[in-house]
Amino acid sequence: MTQSSLQSSLVSLTIDRRYSAPAVAEGLALLGGVALLAGLAQIQFPLPFSPVPITGQTFGVALISLLWGRRAYRVVGAYLIVGFLGAPVFAGGLSGLSFGPTFGYLVGMMAASVAVGRLAERGAARTFWRALGAAYVGSALIFACGLVGLSQFVSLDQLLVAGLLPFLPGDLLKNVLAAGSASRATRLGGGSGTSTIA
């Protein structure tokens, strides 16, 4: 082996070691985030008067968005793609791409991950109250998109009862937990709230 080829190999090895480990860590964290959302989706409480169950998904979206920042959309996007392709990761073990009563909420989760992630990038996760405010921005987007989709399946006079009002107490609790967890993790990590997971 010539000296130039040896130097080339060393440079290549250095680059591989420098960049492959973060990529692997990012990939594992991505898989972990998808698994977290899938698991939280199975924590559900069906409502007899609504086709939309109360689930833990929105907690996962808020927490991941506050911790990951703008990269959170990758987790939520990957989760949706996996579910649309047939993996039973949605609430009740459902899967597939169909415009059902919960489709709008799934779209809202994607929108929330982008918005809350950007707020986290600007330091929203540094304090509890700012994190809570960001989480509620995400909730507003999820409910707005969800109600638009749900309006195709229930009458307008039943829309708020079927798709919003029963979810608000649980949403309050989930956002408080997400904001508390994210702000604490950010303080312990000494970062901006976007470097805790990956």
C-alpha positions as CSV (number, residue, x, y, z in Angstrom):
1,M,0.0,0.0,0.0
2,T,1.4,3.4,-1.0
3,Q,1.7,6.3,1.4
4,S,-1.0,8.2,-0.5
5,S,-3.5,5.3,-0.4
6,L,-2.7,4.8,3.3
7,Q,-3.4,8.5,4.0
8,S,-6.6,8.2,1.9
9,S,-7.8,5.2,3.9
10,L,-7.1,7.0,7.2
11,V,-9.0,10.0,6.1
12,S,-11.9,7.8,5.0
13,L,-11.9,6.0,8.3
14,T,-11.8,9.2,10.3
15,I,-14.7,10.5,8.3
16,D,-16.7,7.3,8.8
17,R,-16.1,7.4,12.5
18,R,-16.9,11.1,12.7
19,Y,-20.2,11.0,10.8
20,S,-21.5,7.4,11.0
21,A,-22.0,7.3,14.8
22,P,-24.3,10.4,14.9
23,A,-26.2,9.0,11.9
24,V,-26.7,5.7,13.7
25,A,-27.7,7.5,16.9
26,E,-30.1,9.7,14.9
27,G,-31.6,6.6,13.2
28,L,-32.0,4.8,16.5
29,A,-33.6,7.8,18.1
30,L,-36.0,8.1,15.1
31,L,-37.0,4.5,15.5
32,G,-37.5,5.1,19.2
33,G,-39.7,8.1,18.6
34,V,-41.9,6.1,16.1
35,A,-42.1,3.3,18.7
36,L,-43.1,5.8,21.4
37,L,-45.9,7.2,19.3
38,A,-47.1,3.8,18.3
39,G,-47.1,2.7,21.9
40,L,-48.9,5.8,23.1
41,A,-51.5,5.3,20.4
42,Q,-52.5,2.1,22.0
43,I,-53.3,3.9,25.3
44,Q,-56.9,4.8,24.3
45,F,-60.2,5.5,25.9
46,P,-63.1,5.1,23.4
47,L,-66.0,7.5,23.7
48,P,-69.5,6.1,23.1
49,F,-70.6,9.4,21.5
50,S,-67.6,9.9,19.3
51,P,-65.7,7.9,16.6
52,V,-62.5,9.5,17.9
53,P,-60.9,7.9,21.0
54,I,-58.8,9.7,23.6
55,T,-55.2,8.5,23.1
56,G,-51.7,9.3,24.3
57,Q,-50.4,10.3,20.8
58,T,-50.7,14.0,21.4
59,F,-48.6,13.7,24.5
60,G,-45.9,12.0,22.4
61,V,-46.1,14.6,19.7
62,A,-45.7,17.5,22.2
63,L,-42.8,15.9,24.0
64,I,-40.9,14.9,20.9
65,S,-41.4,18.3,19.3
66,L,-40.2,20.1,22.4
67,L,-37.1,17.9,22.7
68,W,-36.2,17.5,19.0
69,G,-37.0,20.9,17.7
70,R,-37.4,21.1,13.9
71,R,-36.3,17.5,13.5
72,A,-39.5,16.3,15.2
73,Y,-41.4,16.3,11.9
74,R,-39.2,13.4,10.8
75,V,-40.4,11.3,13.7
76,V,-44.1,12.1,13.2
77,G,-43.7,11.8,9.4
78,A,-42.0,8.4,9.7
79,Y,-44.8,7.3,12.1
80,L,-47.5,8.3,9.7
81,I,-45.7,6.7,6.7
82,V,-45.2,3.4,8.6
83,G,-48.9,3.4,9.5
84,F,-50.1,4.3,6.1
85,L,-48.0,1.5,4.6
86,G,-49.8,-1.1,6.8
87,A,-48.1,-1.3,10.2
88,P,-50.6,-1.4,13.0
89,V,-49.3,1.7,14.8
90,F,-52.4,3.8,14.9
91,A,-55.0,3.8,17.7
92,G,-56.5,0.4,18.2
93,G,-53.9,-1.2,16.1
94,L,-55.3,0.3,12.9
95,S,-53.3,1.1,9.8
96,G,-53.6,2.1,6.2
97,L,-54.3,5.3,4.3
98,S,-57.9,6.1,4.5
99,F,-59.9,9.3,5.1
100,G,-61.7,8.3,8.3
101,P,-62.8,10.3,11.3
102,T,-59.3,10.4,12.8
103,F,-57.4,11.3,9.6
104,G,-57.6,15.1,10.3
105,Y,-56.0,14.6,13.7
106,L,-53.1,12.7,12.2
107,V,-52.6,15.6,9.7
108,G,-52.8,18.0,12.7
109,M,-50.0,16.0,14.5
110,M,-47.7,16.5,11.5
111,A,-48.5,20.3,11.5
112,A,-48.0,20.4,15.3
113,S,-44.6,18.8,15.1
114,V,-43.5,21.5,12.7
115,A,-44.9,24.4,14.6
116,V,-43.9,23.2,18.1
117,G,-40.5,22.1,16.9
118,R,-39.8,25.6,15.5
119,L,-40.8,27.2,18.8
120,A,-38.5,24.8,20.6
121,E,-35.7,25.8,18.3
122,R,-36.3,29.4,19.5
123,G,-36.0,28.3,23.2
124,A,-39.6,27.4,24.1
125,A,-38.5,24.4,26.0
126,R,-36.2,26.3,28.3
127,T,-39.0,27.1,30.8
128,F,-42.1,25.3,31.8
129,W,-44.5,28.1,30.8
130,R,-43.0,28.7,27.4
131,A,-43.0,25.0,26.8
132,L,-46.6,24.7,27.8
133,G,-47.6,27.6,25.5
134,A,-45.8,25.9,22.6
135,A,-47.6,22.6,23.4
136,Y,-50.9,24.4,23.3
137,V,-50.0,25.8,19.9
138,G,-49.6,22.2,18.8
139,S,-53.0,21.2,20.4
140,A,-54.7,24.0,18.5
141,L,-53.4,22.8,15.2
142,I,-54.3,19.2,16.0
143,F,-57.8,20.1,17.0
144,A,-58.3,22.5,14.1
145,C,-57.3,19.9,11.5
146,G,-59.1,17.1,13.4
147,L,-62.4,19.0,13.5
148,V,-62.2,19.8,9.8
149,G,-61.8,16.1,9.0
150,L,-64.4,15.0,11.6
151,S,-67.0,17.4,10.2
152,Q,-67.3,15.0,7.2
153,F,-68.6,12.2,9.6
154,V,-70.7,13.9,12.2
155,S,-73.2,16.7,12.1
156,L,-72.0,20.2,12.8
157,D,-74.2,20.5,15.9
158,Q,-72.4,17.5,17.4
159,L,-68.9,18.4,16.2
160,L,-67.5,20.0,19.3
161,V,-69.0,17.3,21.6
162,A,-67.6,14.6,19.4
163,G,-64.2,16.1,18.6
164,L,-63.1,18.7,21.1
165,L,-64.8,19.2,24.4
166,P,-64.2,15.8,25.9
167,F,-60.5,15.9,25.0
168,L,-59.7,19.2,26.7
169,P,-59.1,17.9,30.3
170,G,-56.8,15.2,29.0
171,D,-55.1,17.6,26.7
172,L,-54.4,19.9,29.7
173,L,-52.8,17.0,31.6
174,K,-50.8,15.7,28.6
175,N,-49.4,19.2,27.8
176,V,-48.5,19.9,31.4
177,L,-46.6,16.6,31.5
178,A,-44.9,17.2,28.2
179,A,-43.9,20.7,29.1
180,G,-42.6,19.7,32.5
181,S,-40.6,16.8,31.2
182,A,-39.1,18.8,28.3
183,S,-38.2,21.9,30.4
184,R,-36.6,19.7,33.0
185,A,-34.6,17.7,30.5
186,T,-33.5,21.0,28.9
187,R,-32.3,22.4,32.2
188,L,-30.5,19.2,33.0
189,G,-28.9,19.1,29.6
190,G,-28.0,22.7,29.6
191,G,-29.2,23.1,26.0
192,S,-31.8,24.8,24.0
193,G,-34.3,21.9,24.3
194,T,-33.3,20.4,20.9
195,S,-30.3,18.3,21.8
196,T,-31.6,16.0,24.5
197,I,-32.6,13.0,22.4
198,A,-30.2,12.7,19.6
